[in-house]
């Protein structure tokens, strides 16, 4: 029986922050890998019908991921994620910003803080996104960030289910 899994998305405009809490029916180590390995991120990291394509990724403090979300007709939206803190299997932080195809950042960006915890049968992930600019945060929400992220989380849930059955 699949447990009821939490998905909460809260916007706090006074703190320019989005708080996302999501539970997954998978082991913590698998969920951690899904957030920290390019080959897995590319399988769930974009809302369908878009896909994610990592050009390069170095998951270490000071390292970065440069990737694109690609539409079915080939439109690319690039982003840079620079890792600022990593505590294996429990937490990592990164600075995220959009960029052009030549890896030039489009500031302002946002600080993302991911916390992972084992809850027995499930893994809970808490994501705090602090935006440098309220205007940027409001624009992203207007453009469908909540809906897009929810779709990506469903992609991840399906991927985790498939990977869990292979063990």
QUISULSUL-V479415 format. One record per residue. PHI is phi as a letter, one per 30 degrees, with the letter a starting at -180 (NA if undefined). Layout:
<<PHI> <PHI>>
This chain:
<<NA> <d> <d> <d> <c> <d> <b> <b> <b> <b> <c> <b> <d> <d> <c> <h> <b> <c> <c> <c> <b> <b> <c> <b> <d> <a> <d> <e> <d> <d> <d> <e> <e> <d> <c> <b> <b> <e> <d> <d> <e> <d> <d> <b> <d> <b> <d> <d> <d> <d> <b> <c> <b> <d> <d> <a> <a> <b> <d> <a> <e> <j> <d> <a> <c> <c> <b> <b> <c> <c> <d> <e> <c> <j> <d> <c> <b> <d> <b> <c> <b> <c> <d> <c> <a> <b> <b> <e> <i> <b> <a> <b> <b> <a> <c> <c> <b> <d> <a> <d> <d> <c> <i> <d> <d> <c> <d> <d> <b> <b> <c> <c> <b> <c> <b> <c> <b> <d> <c> <i> <d> <b> <c> <c> <b> <c> <c> <c> <c> <c> <c> <d> <b> <d> <d> <d> <d> <d> <d> <d> <d> <d> <d> <j> <e> <d> <d> <d> <d> <d> <d> <d> <d> <d> <e> <d> <e> <d> <d> <d> <d> <d> <d> <d> <d> <d> <d>>
